[in-house]
Amino acid sequence: MCRLTVEVGNQSELRRLDVCVDSGATFSMLSQRTYELIKHQTRWVSKLAPADRCLHGASGANLNIIGTVGIAFRLDGLVYISRMYVGNVVGVDAKSGVTIPDFKKLGKAL
């Protein structure tokens, strides 16, 4: 697992987000708070769609999924696209012993 910074948006509305990348993650997550900050960037973030499942962290805690989005982000000059589950996950650990930052796992998108 590592931490890095990705960019969402064009130059006039660029957001830099610190992310936690776990290449072994099954799902990718985005906090509801971060989604609210970037949802207006419609060329980079799709509209919230209903979630097709309920997710739980390693401890069994409900990750409070409210939907899914498609998101495009820039890393080292390249653009990646990933489907992410959006959840109200403040204070919930998805992985044992690791606090989830505002922008969640990118999973296997990289």
C-alpha positions, 0 to 999 in steps of 0.5 A, a space after each residue: 500500500 502506498 500514498 500518492 497524489 492524483 489530479 481531477 479536473 481541468 486546469 481552471 478547476 484542478 483538484 489535487 487529491 491524496 490517495 491510498 493505493 492498494 493493488 490488492 483491493 477488490 473494490 475502489 472507494 471514494 468518501 462522500 465528502 470528497 465526492 461532494 467536492 468534485 461532483 461538479 466536474 462532470 467531464 471527470 466524474 459521472 453522476 451518482 448511480 445506485 450501488 449494486 452491493 453493500 460493502 463491509 470493512 475488514 472489521 465487519 463495519 458497514 462502509 455505508 455505500 450510497 452509490 457508484 461513480 465513474 471517475 477519471 483522474 490524472 497520475 504522472 500525466 496519464 489519465 486513468 478511469 475507475 468505477 468507485 463506490 461512494 460511501 459515508 465512511 468517516 472513521 471506518 477502517 476498510 483495512 485492518 489497522 489503516 485509517 481511510 483517507 478522504 479519497 479511497 482506494 484506487 484498487 487495480 485501476 493502476 
